[in-house]
């Protein structure tokens, strides 16, 4: 059995005990609140993780793109929500084929402009689909901005023989930048907005928020008003969830990037063999790409394609050839850039290698 010392770098490490703990804890929070967990797979993109989420009690999966949903079918999933603005008529045969392999496929309508392109697509699919309406709750991305727009969209969906209106959803990603001490009041306002809008249309419709920052707080405040949450990054964690949003302990971060120090041109700078092709260009608000996972003050403060630039108070401990594990700023993009992950078991042994099933599935 191989160990961390046998790996080439950069390698993506997934610590199976932490992963399992994260999966169980989120499922438990949903179970205790009496709401469904429908996790977003855009973070992990891995059939083994999706399968485990379903085994633990997840009701279904959320995907961003059609290719992601197709890649997740081997997990045994029976219900998928595609939370994206589908408009391409060329995708109609794939949507129909996907729907035929599921008990339920939910599609999204994200605005009145999107609705105009969506209804012809549904007619090309030529089979009944369930529809969720997106609501903008502050991210200023997709979603209706006015209640009257929701009413018009709802009326059109109800009038179309192939579509059934089943609920409303939002991605409250703006919570990443909010003061975490205000999260309780932020979540209360979020739920008031969504549920009030829902009730103007039909109080029996579902409400599905979706964000790892707010998922536990939403579950705790649901009180029968919310039917599901759709977090994604909680499975692994990253700097956004630990240092920025403060919703995950450092020791629960399940994914690390293992890199090698390849040069130390000055006493104040070292270079590692993981750059933007490993970490992506995403950074924290402090403009950091990654931090050393072992707690030393070592930060990747800049990247180009094949190099990460390392600085920090503990750089005097670093020498060329050292191998260091890092917590990335944004885990989702790290996964999509890699071919596989090394699953780390007890004693730093590699218990499995998982190919990233939905890597690059952007269509």
DRENKE-366882 format. One record per residue (C-alpha): residue in three letters; chain; x, y, z. Coordinates in pm, 1 decimal. Layout:
<"ALA", "A", <X, Y, Z>>;
...
! end
This chain:
<"UNK", "A", <0.0, 0.0, 0.0>>;
<"UNK", "A", <138.8, 338.6, -99.2>>;
<"UNK", "A", <179.7, 635.1, 133.9>>;
<"UNK", "A", <206.2, 1012.0, 98.2>>;
<"UNK", "A", <580.2, 972.9, 48.9>>;
<"UNK", "A", <517.7, 773.5, -268.5>>;
<"UNK", "A", <310.9, 1043.0, -439.5>>;
<"UNK", "A", <427.5, 1276.4, -710.7>>;
<"UNK", "A", <334.3, 1639.4, -667.6>>;
<"UNK", "A", <120.2, 1832.8, -696.2>>;
<"UNK", "A", <-138.6, 1582.5, -570.6>>;
<"UNK", "A", <-488.9, 1635.5, -438.3>>;
<"UNK", "A", <-539.9, 1462.6, -103.7>>;
<"UNK", "A", <-878.9, 1372.8, 44.2>>;
<"UNK", "A", <-869.9, 1260.6, 408.2>>;
<"UNK", "A", <-1141.4, 997.1, 430.8>>;
<"UNK", "A", <-1208.1, 1036.0, 804.6>>;
<"UNK", "A", <-1266.6, 1410.4, 772.8>>;
<"UNK", "A", <-1477.1, 1364.6, 460.1>>;
<"UNK", "A", <-1696.6, 1110.3, 636.8>>;
<"UNK", "A", <-1733.6, 1339.7, 937.6>>;
<"UNK", "A", <-1838.4, 1632.1, 717.9>>;
<"UNK", "A", <-2091.3, 1421.9, 527.4>>;
<"UNK", "A", <-2244.5, 1280.4, 844.3>>;
<"UNK", "A", <-2260.4, 1612.9, 1026.0>>;
<"UNK", "A", <-2447.9, 1790.7, 746.8>>;
<"UNK", "A", <-2687.1, 1499.9, 702.0>>;
<"UNK", "A", <-2751.4, 1494.5, 1076.2>>;
<"UNK", "A", <-2826.3, 1868.5, 1080.1>>;
<"UNK", "A", <-3083.0, 1819.8, 803.9>>;
<"UNK", "A", <-3235.5, 1512.1, 963.3>>;
<"UNK", "A", <-3278.2, 1689.5, 1296.2>>;
<"UNK", "A", <-3446.0, 1982.6, 1119.8>>;
<"UNK", "A", <-3675.2, 1755.5, 919.5>>;
<"UNK", "A", <-3555.6, 1886.0, 583.1>>;
<"UNK", "A", <-3398.6, 1715.0, 284.0>>;
<"UNK", "A", <-3032.0, 1738.6, 189.9>>;
<"UNK", "A", <-2985.3, 1773.6, -185.9>>;
<"UNK", "A", <-2611.0, 1847.3, -204.7>>;
<"UNK", "A", <-2450.0, 2023.0, -498.3>>;
<"UNK", "A", <-2189.7, 1798.9, -661.5>>;
<"UNK", "A", <-2007.9, 2084.6, -837.7>>;
<"UNK", "A", <-1756.8, 2080.6, -551.6>>;
<"UNK", "A", <-1657.5, 1715.1, -539.8>>;
<"UNK", "A", <-1760.9, 1587.8, -888.0>>;
<"UNK", "A", <-1699.8, 1235.1, -756.5>>;
<"UNK", "A", <-1934.5, 938.2, -788.9>>;
<"UNK", "A", <-1802.1, 774.7, -467.0>>;
<"UNK", "A", <-1883.0, 1088.9, -267.7>>;
<"UNK", "A", <-2225.7, 1125.4, -426.6>>;
<"UNK", "A", <-2296.4, 759.8, -353.6>>;
<"UNK", "A", <-2198.3, 807.9, 9.8>>;
<"UNK", "A", <-2416.2, 1119.4, 41.1>>;
<"UNK", "A", <-2712.6, 918.7, -85.0>>;
<"UNK", "A", <-2633.2, 626.2, 145.0>>;
<"UNK", "A", <-2634.6, 859.8, 443.6>>;
<"UNK", "A", <-2976.1, 995.5, 350.8>>;
<"UNK", "A", <-2946.1, 1266.8, 85.2>>;
<"UNK", "A", <-3276.4, 1286.0, -104.2>>;
<"UNK", "A", <-3116.3, 1371.5, -436.0>>;
<"UNK", "A", <-2834.8, 1567.8, -598.4>>;
<"UNK", "A", <-2797.3, 1917.9, -736.6>>;
<"UNK", "A", <-2583.1, 1973.7, -1047.3>>;
<"UNK", "A", <-2481.8, 2283.3, -1238.5>>;
<"UNK", "A", <-2450.7, 2135.8, -1585.6>>;
<"UNK", "A", <-2607.1, 1853.1, -1780.7>>;
<"UNK", "A", <-2270.4, 1678.9, -1812.5>>;
<"UNK", "A", <-2232.4, 1674.2, -1434.7>>;
<"UNK", "A", <-2572.3, 1510.8, -1396.0>>;
<"UNK", "A", <-2490.9, 1246.6, -1655.3>>;
<"UNK", "A", <-2161.6, 1171.8, -1479.3>>;
<"UNK", "A", <-2341.2, 1118.0, -1146.3>>;
<"UNK", "A", <-2585.0, 851.4, -1270.5>>;
<"UNK", "A", <-2358.7, 560.7, -1160.6>>;
<"UNK", "A", <-2403.0, 680.6, -800.9>>;
<"UNK", "A", <-2755.4, 541.1, -805.5>>;
<"UNK", "A", <-2915.9, 885.2, -776.1>>;
<"UNK", "A", <-3289.1, 893.4, -854.9>>;
<"UNK", "A", <-3359.0, 1268.6, -825.2>>;
<"UNK", "A", <-3151.3, 1549.4, -975.0>>;
<"UNK", "A", <-3199.5, 1924.7, -983.0>>;
<"UNK", "A", <-3015.2, 2109.4, -1259.5>>;
<"UNK", "A", <-2966.7, 2455.6, -1108.8>>;
<"UNK", "A", <-2868.3, 2638.7, -1424.4>>;
<"UNK", "A", <-3026.6, 2834.3, -1709.9>>;
<"UNK", "A", <-3068.4, 2573.3, -1984.1>>;
<"UNK", "A", <-3157.1, 2716.7, -2326.9>>;
<"UNK", "A", <-2973.1, 2515.9, -2594.4>>;
<"UNK", "A", <-3217.3, 2319.1, -2812.8>>;
<"UNK", "A", <-2929.1, 2089.0, -2908.9>>;
<"UNK", "A", <-2935.3, 1958.1, -2551.8>>;
<"UNK", "A", <-3295.9, 1840.5, -2573.8>>;
<"UNK", "A", <-3211.1, 1474.3, -2651.1>>;
<"UNK", "A", <-2968.4, 1459.9, -2358.8>>;
<"UNK", "A", <-3222.4, 1613.1, -2121.6>>;
<"UNK", "A", <-3484.9, 1363.5, -2233.8>>;
<"UNK", "A", <-3241.9, 1072.5, -2189.8>>;
<"UNK", "A", <-3144.0, 1194.9, -1841.8>>;
<"UNK", "A", <-3505.9, 1235.0, -1737.0>>;
<"UNK", "A", <-3575.3, 882.1, -1855.2>>;
<"UNK", "A", <-3316.3, 744.8, -1611.1>>;
<"UNK", "A", <-3449.6, 928.9, -1304.5>>;
<"UNK", "A", <-3757.9, 932.9, -1091.1>>;
<"UNK", "A", <-3754.1, 1311.7, -1107.8>>;
<"UNK", "A", <-3555.4, 1572.3, -1300.0>>;
<"UNK", "A", <-3604.2, 1930.5, -1186.6>>;
<"UNK", "A", <-3503.9, 2216.0, -1416.7>>;
<"UNK", "A", <-3461.5, 2586.6, -1338.4>>;
<"UNK", "A", <-3620.0, 2901.6, -1472.5>>;
<"UNK", "A", <-3409.0, 3199.0, -1375.9>>;
<"UNK", "A", <-3587.0, 3503.0, -1525.2>>;
<"UNK", "A", <-3860.2, 3605.4, -1767.1>>;
<"UNK", "A", <-3597.7, 3642.0, -2039.5>>;
<"UNK", "A", <-3478.3, 3289.4, -1968.4>>;
<"UNK", "A", <-3836.2, 3159.1, -1971.7>>;
<"UNK", "A", <-3874.1, 3266.1, -2336.2>>;
<"UNK", "A", <-3589.8, 3032.8, -2436.2>>;
<"UNK", "A", <-3671.3, 2763.2, -2179.8>>;
<"UNK", "A", <-4024.2, 2678.8, -2295.5>>;
<"UNK", "A", <-3917.3, 2592.8, -2653.2>>;
<"UNK", "A", <-3646.0, 2371.8, -2505.2>>;
<"UNK", "A", <-3898.7, 2184.6, -2290.3>>;
<"UNK", "A", <-4120.3, 2131.7, -2594.5>>;
<"UNK", "A", <-3820.2, 1991.4, -2780.3>>;
<"UNK", "A", <-3751.6, 1756.8, -2487.0>>;
<"UNK", "A", <-4116.3, 1649.1, -2522.7>>;
<"UNK", "A", <-4162.1, 1498.1, -2181.0>>;
<"UNK", "A", <-4294.5, 1635.8, -1850.5>>;
<"UNK", "A", <-4043.7, 1815.7, -1626.9>>;
<"UNK", "A", <-4061.4, 1978.4, -1285.5>>;
<"UNK", "A", <-3955.1, 2342.9, -1261.1>>;
<"UNK", "A", <-3798.0, 2553.2, -984.5>>;
<"UNK", "A", <-3797.1, 2934.0, -1009.6>>;
<"UNK", "A", <-3473.8, 3108.8, -912.1>>;
<"UNK", "A", <-3490.2, 3404.4, -675.1>>;
<"UNK", "A", <-3213.5, 3661.7, -639.2>>;
<"UNK", "A", <-3167.6, 3716.5, -265.8>>;
<"UNK", "A", <-2865.3, 3944.2, -284.4>>;
<"UNK", "A", <-2598.2, 3775.6, -495.9>>;
<"UNK", "A", <-2711.4, 3977.7, -798.9>>;
<"UNK", "A", <-2667.5, 3683.6, -1032.4>>;
<"UNK", "A", <-2955.4, 3476.9, -1173.9>>;
<"UNK", "A", <-3303.6, 3491.3, -1025.0>>;
<"UNK", "A", <-3612.2, 3709.7, -1028.0>>;
<"UNK", "A", <-3581.7, 4049.6, -864.2>>;
<"UNK", "A", <-3951.4, 4137.0, -835.0>>;
<"UNK", "A", <-4246.8, 3940.4, -700.1>>;
<"UNK", "A", <-4457.7, 4030.9, -1000.5>>;
<"UNK", "A", <-4201.7, 3865.9, -1226.4>>;
<"UNK", "A", <-4235.1, 3546.9, -1023.1>>;
<"UNK", "A", <-4611.7, 3556.4, -1066.4>>;
<"UNK", "A", <-4585.9, 3590.0, -1443.8>>;
<"UNK", "A", <-4332.0, 3308.8, -1466.9>>;
<"UNK", "A", <-4545.3, 3087.2, -1244.6>>;
<"UNK", "A", <-4852.1, 3147.0, -1460.3>>;
<"UNK", "A", <-4659.1, 3055.6, -1776.5>>;
<"UNK", "A", <-4517.8, 2737.5, -1622.1>>;
<"UNK", "A", <-4860.7, 2630.8, -1498.3>>;
<"UNK", "A", <-5012.5, 2698.5, -1841.8>>;
<"UNK", "A", <-4752.9, 2484.8, -2021.8>>;
<"UNK", "A", <-4869.2, 2118.9, -2037.2>>;
<"UNK", "A", <-4513.9, 1979.6, -2008.9>>;
<"UNK", "A", <-4406.8, 2177.4, -1702.0>>;
<"UNK", "A", <-4506.8, 2152.7, -1336.7>>;
<"UNK", "A", <-4412.1, 2429.6, -1095.1>>;
<"UNK", "A", <-4268.3, 2267.8, -782.1>>;
<"UNK", "A", <-4085.2, 2541.3, -594.6>>;
<"UNK", "A", <-3838.3, 2825.6, -553.3>>;
<"UNK", "A", <-3464.1, 2821.2, -497.2>>;
<"UNK", "A", <-3179.6, 3061.8, -438.4>>;
<"UNK", "A", <-2802.9, 3059.4, -399.5>>;
<"UNK", "A", <-2718.8, 3295.6, -114.6>>;
<"UNK", "A", <-2349.4, 3308.2, -206.5>>;
<"UNK", "A", <-2328.6, 3667.1, -86.4>>;
<"UNK", "A", <-2317.7, 3523.3, 266.9>>;
<"UNK", "A", <-1949.7, 3442.4, 209.5>>;
<"UNK", "A", <-1879.4, 3813.3, 239.3>>;
<"UNK", "A", <-2113.9, 3887.2, 529.2>>;
<"UNK", "A", <-2024.0, 3941.1, 893.5>>;
<"UNK", "A", <-2068.1, 3591.7, 1039.1>>;
<"UNK", "A", <-2196.4, 3738.6, 1366.2>>;
<"UNK", "A", <-2502.6, 3853.6, 1169.5>>;
<"UNK", "A", <-2574.3, 3513.1, 1014.5>>;
<"UNK", "A", <-2881.0, 3438.7, 1225.7>>;
<"UNK", "A", <-3051.5, 3761.9, 1122.6>>;
<"UNK", "A", <-2933.6, 3723.8, 762.4>>;
<"UNK", "A", <-3086.1, 3375.8, 743.1>>;
<"UNK", "A", <-3409.9, 3497.1, 900.1>>;
<"UNK", "A", <-3438.3, 3769.7, 637.1>>;
<"UNK", "A", <-3355.1, 3520.6, 361.5>>;
<"UNK", "A", <-3626.9, 3278.7, 469.2>>;
<"UNK", "A", <-3881.2, 3557.1, 518.9>>;
<"UNK", "A", <-3817.7, 3674.6, 162.9>>;
<"UNK", "A", <-3836.3, 3330.7, 4.1>>;
<"UNK", "A", <-4136.2, 3207.7, 198.6>>;
<"UNK", "A", <-4334.2, 3527.7, 153.7>>;
<"UNK", "A", <-4277.5, 3505.8, -221.0>>;
<"UNK", "A", <-4369.5, 3137.6, -224.0>>;
<"UNK", "A", <-4687.3, 3202.7, -30.6>>;
<"UNK", "A", <-4806.0, 3461.8, -283.3>>;
<"UNK", "A", <-4800.7, 3187.0, -547.1>>;
<"UNK", "A", <-4879.6, 2865.6, -358.9>>;
<"UNK", "A", <-4784.7, 2784.8, 0.2>>;
<"UNK", "A", <-4748.3, 2416.4, -91.3>>;
<"UNK", "A", <-4446.4, 2482.9, -314.7>>;
<"UNK", "A", <-4092.9, 2391.5, -206.8>>;
<"UNK", "A", <-3829.7, 2637.0, -85.8>>;
<"UNK", "A", <-3467.1, 2526.4, -144.8>>;
<"UNK", "A", <-3187.6, 2763.8, -40.3>>;
<"UNK", "A", <-2834.8, 2652.9, -120.8>>;
<"UNK", "A", <-2499.6, 2753.5, 28.0>>;
<"UNK", "A", <-2246.3, 2582.1, 254.8>>;
<"UNK", "A", <-2205.2, 2900.3, 459.1>>;
<"UNK", "A", <-2571.8, 2912.9, 556.1>>;
<"UNK", "A", <-2692.9, 2551.0, 526.6>>;
<"UNK", "A", <-2674.8, 2464.7, 896.0>>;
<"UNK", "A", <-2826.9, 2796.6, 1000.7>>;
<"UNK", "A", <-3106.7, 2752.9, 746.5>>;
<"UNK", "A", <-3173.5, 2402.0, 874.0>>;
<"UNK", "A", <-3188.1, 2525.9, 1233.1>>;
<"UNK", "A", <-3429.5, 2805.2, 1140.5>>;
<"UNK", "A", <-3639.2, 2607.1, 890.8>>;
<"UNK", "A", <-3931.8, 2537.7, 1125.2>>;
<"UNK", "A", <-4132.7, 2369.3, 851.1>>;
<"UNK", "A", <-4086.4, 2652.9, 602.2>>;
<"UNK", "A", <-3791.5, 2504.2, 410.2>>;
<"UNK", "A", <-3800.5, 2168.3, 235.6>>;
<"UNK", "A", <-3433.8, 2124.7, 134.7>>;
<"UNK", "A", <-3084.8, 2276.6, 138.4>>;
<"UNK", "A", <-2823.6, 2236.2, -136.4>>;
<"UNK", "A", <-2471.7, 2296.0, 3.7>>;
<"UNK", "A", <-2165.9, 2183.0, -190.2>>;
<"UNK", "A", <-1829.7, 2291.2, -48.2>>;
<"UNK", "A", <-1905.2, 2152.5, 299.9>>;
<"UNK", "A", <-1778.5, 1810.0, 191.7>>;
<"UNK", "A", <-1416.5, 1929.4, 172.4>>;
<"UNK", "A", <-1390.3, 2283.2, 304.1>>;
<"UNK", "A", <-1141.1, 2553.1, 208.5>>;
<"UNK", "A", <-1015.8, 2892.0, 324.7>>;
<"UNK", "A", <-1349.5, 3050.8, 234.6>>;
<"UNK", "A", <-1537.4, 2828.1, 479.1>>;
<"UNK", "A", <-1274.4, 2828.4, 754.4>>;
<"UNK", "A", <-1114.9, 3171.5, 770.2>>;
<"UNK", "A", <-1365.0, 3385.6, 583.4>>;
<"UNK", "A", <-1709.4, 3249.4, 671.9>>;
<"UNK", "A", <-1600.4, 3082.9, 997.0>>;
<"UNK", "A", <-1836.8, 2786.1, 960.7>>;
<"UNK", "A", <-1581.2, 2503.2, 951.4>>;
<"UNK", "A", <-1303.2, 2416.0, 1197.7>>;
<"UNK", "A", <-956.4, 2397.4, 1046.3>>;
<"UNK", "A", <-924.4, 2032.2, 1144.1>>;
<"UNK", "A", <-1239.0, 1941.4, 945.7>>;
<"UNK", "A", <-1091.3, 2050.5, 610.6>>;
<"UNK", "A", <-1080.2, 1724.2, 416.8>>;
<"UNK", "A", <-895.3, 1829.7, 101.4>>;
<"UNK", "A", <-532.9, 1939.7, 82.7>>;
<"UNK", "A", <-298.7, 2010.8, -204.2>>;
<"UNK", "A", <36.9, 1839.5, -159.7>>;
<"UNK", "A", <317.7, 2036.1, -324.4>>;
<"UNK", "A", <697.0, 2034.2, -331.2>>;
<"UNK", "A", <928.7, 2327.7, -265.9>>;
<"UNK", "A", <1132.3, 2347.1, -586.9>>;
<"UNK", "A", <1335.1, 2663.4, -529.9>>;
<"UNK", "A", <1423.9, 2924.8, -271.1>>;
<"UNK", "A", <1576.6, 3213.4, -462.3>>;
<"UNK", "A", <1587.0, 3442.1, -156.1>>;
<"UNK", "A", <1541.3, 3406.0, 217.5>>;
<"UNK", "A", <1198.9, 3569.9, 185.4>>;
<"UNK", "A", <1066.8, 3362.6, -106.4>>;
<"UNK", "A", <1020.8, 2996.8, -191.8>>;
<"UNK", "A", <858.1, 2844.2, -497.5>>;
<"UNK", "A", <636.5, 2534.7, -505.3>>;
<"UNK", "A", <534.9, 2319.0, -800.0>>;
<"UNK", "A", <163.3, 2404.8, -773.1>>;
<"UNK", "A", <46.3, 2718.5, -950.0>>;
<"UNK", "A", <-272.8, 2840.1, -1115.5>>;
<"UNK", "A", <-312.7, 2508.2, -1299.4>>;
<"UNK", "A", <-355.7, 2348.9, -957.3>>;
<"UNK", "A", <-503.4, 2618.1, -729.6>>;
<"UNK", "A", <-677.6, 2816.0, -1005.7>>;
<"UNK", "A", <-663.9, 3195.6, -995.4>>;
<"UNK", "A", <-921.0, 3218.4, -714.0>>;
<"UNK", "A", <-800.5, 3385.4, -396.2>>;
<"UNK", "A", <-932.1, 3493.7, -59.4>>;
<"UNK", "A", <-1027.7, 3854.3, 7.5>>;
<"UNK", "A", <-674.1, 3889.2, 148.2>>;
<"UNK", "A", <-542.5, 3777.2, -194.2>>;
<"UNK", "A", <-413.5, 3440.3, -69.7>>;
<"UNK", "A", <-430.9, 3126.4, -285.8>>;
<"UNK", "A", <-352.3, 2875.7, -8.5>>;
<"UNK", "A", <-217.4, 2833.6, 344.5>>;
<"UNK", "A", <-6.2, 2554.9, 489.8>>;
<"UNK", "A", <-234.5, 2288.4, 636.8>>;
<"UNK", "A", <-3.2, 2210.2, 929.2>>;
<"UNK", "A", <-57.1, 2549.6, 1091.6>>;
<"UNK", "A", <276.9, 2704.5, 1003.3>>;
<"UNK", "A", <263.7, 3060.5, 876.0>>;
<"UNK", "A", <326.8, 2981.9, 509.8>>;
<"UNK", "A", <103.7, 3138.6, 248.8>>;
<"UNK", "A", <82.5, 3107.7, -128.0>>;
<"UNK", "A", <49.0, 3475.3, -210.1>>;
<"UNK", "A", <87.3, 3459.7, -587.9>>;
<"UNK", "A", <65.0, 3201.3, -866.1>>;
<"UNK", "A", <153.6, 3164.7, -1226.1>>;
<"UNK", "A", <78.2, 2854.8, -1429.5>>;
<"UNK", "A", <331.5, 2615.8, -1276.9>>;
<"UNK", "A", <457.5, 2796.3, -966.1>>;
<"UNK", "A", <317.5, 2907.4, -634.7>>;
<"UNK", "A", <500.6, 3188.0, -453.6>>;
<"UNK", "A", <548.4, 3111.3, -85.3>>;
<"UNK", "A", <616.9, 3354.3, 198.6>>;
<"UNK", "A", <559.2, 3368.0, 572.1>>;
<"UNK", "A", <706.9, 3393.4, 917.3>>;
<"UNK", "A", <803.7, 3024.3, 910.9>>;
<"UNK", "A", <975.8, 3035.1, 573.0>>;
<"UNK", "A", <1311.5, 2997.7, 750.2>>;
<"UNK", "A", <1206.2, 2638.1, 826.2>>;
<"UNK", "A", <1152.2, 2560.0, 457.4>>;
<"UNK", "A", <1414.7, 2412.6, 227.4>>;
<"UNK", "A", <1414.7, 2293.7, -133.2>>;
<"UNK", "A", <1268.3, 1945.0, -159.9>>;
<"UNK", "A", <1024.0, 1984.9, 130.7>>;
<"UNK", "A", <672.2, 1858.4, 68.2>>;
<"UNK", "A", <394.8, 2071.8, 217.6>>;
<"UNK", "A", <16.5, 2022.5, 226.6>>;
<"UNK", "A", <-193.7, 2333.4, 164.8>>;
<"UNK", "A", <-556.4, 2434.9, 216.8>>;
<"UNK", "A", <-674.3, 2612.6, -100.8>>;
<"UNK", "A", <-873.5, 2934.0, -112.5>>;
<"UNK", "A", <-1152.5, 2779.2, -322.5>>;
<"UNK", "A", <-1186.1, 2402.2, -334.6>>;
<"UNK", "A", <-1434.9, 2372.7, -624.4>>;
<"UNK", "A", <-1194.2, 2502.5, -886.8>>;
<"UNK", "A", <-910.1, 2287.3, -751.6>>;
<"UNK", "A", <-1113.6, 1971.1, -807.9>>;
<"UNK", "A", <-1211.3, 2069.8, -1161.4>>;
<"UNK", "A", <-843.8, 2115.9, -1255.4>>;
<"UNK", "A", <-731.5, 1771.4, -1134.9>>;
<"UNK", "A", <-763.6, 1426.7, -1291.6>>;
<"UNK", "A", <-797.9, 1236.7, -964.3>>;
<"UNK", "A", <-776.9, 1256.1, -586.8>>;
<"UNK", "A", <-567.6, 1046.0, -353.3>>;
<"UNK", "A", <-782.1, 915.9, -67.0>>;
<"UNK", "A", <-577.5, 926.3, 252.7>>;
<"UNK", "A", <-655.8, 671.6, 521.5>>;
<"UNK", "A", <-498.9, 593.3, 860.0>>;
<"UNK", "A", <-123.9, 642.1, 901.6>>;
<"UNK", "A", <-112.8, 850.1, 581.0>>;
<"UNK", "A", <-168.6, 544.5, 363.0>>;
<"UNK", "A", <-340.1, 587.3, 26.1>>;
<"UNK", "A", <-655.4, 378.8, 50.2>>;
<"UNK", "A", <-790.4, 461.6, -297.5>>;
<"UNK", "A", <-744.8, 678.7, -603.6>>;
<"UNK", "A", <-1069.0, 830.6, -730.7>>;
<"UNK", "A", <-1085.4, 967.7, -1085.2>>;
<"UNK", "A", <-1282.8, 1291.0, -1090.5>>;
<"UNK", "A", <-1587.3, 1170.2, -1280.9>>;
<"UNK", "A", <-1735.8, 1509.8, -1369.3>>;
<"UNK", "A", <-1405.7, 1687.2, -1432.3>>;
<"UNK", "A", <-1451.2, 1942.6, -1709.5>>;
<"UNK", "A", <-1819.6, 1856.2, -1754.6>>;
<"UNK", "A", <-1910.3, 2213.3, -1834.3>>;
<"UNK", "A", <-2165.5, 2145.2, -2107.9>>;
! end
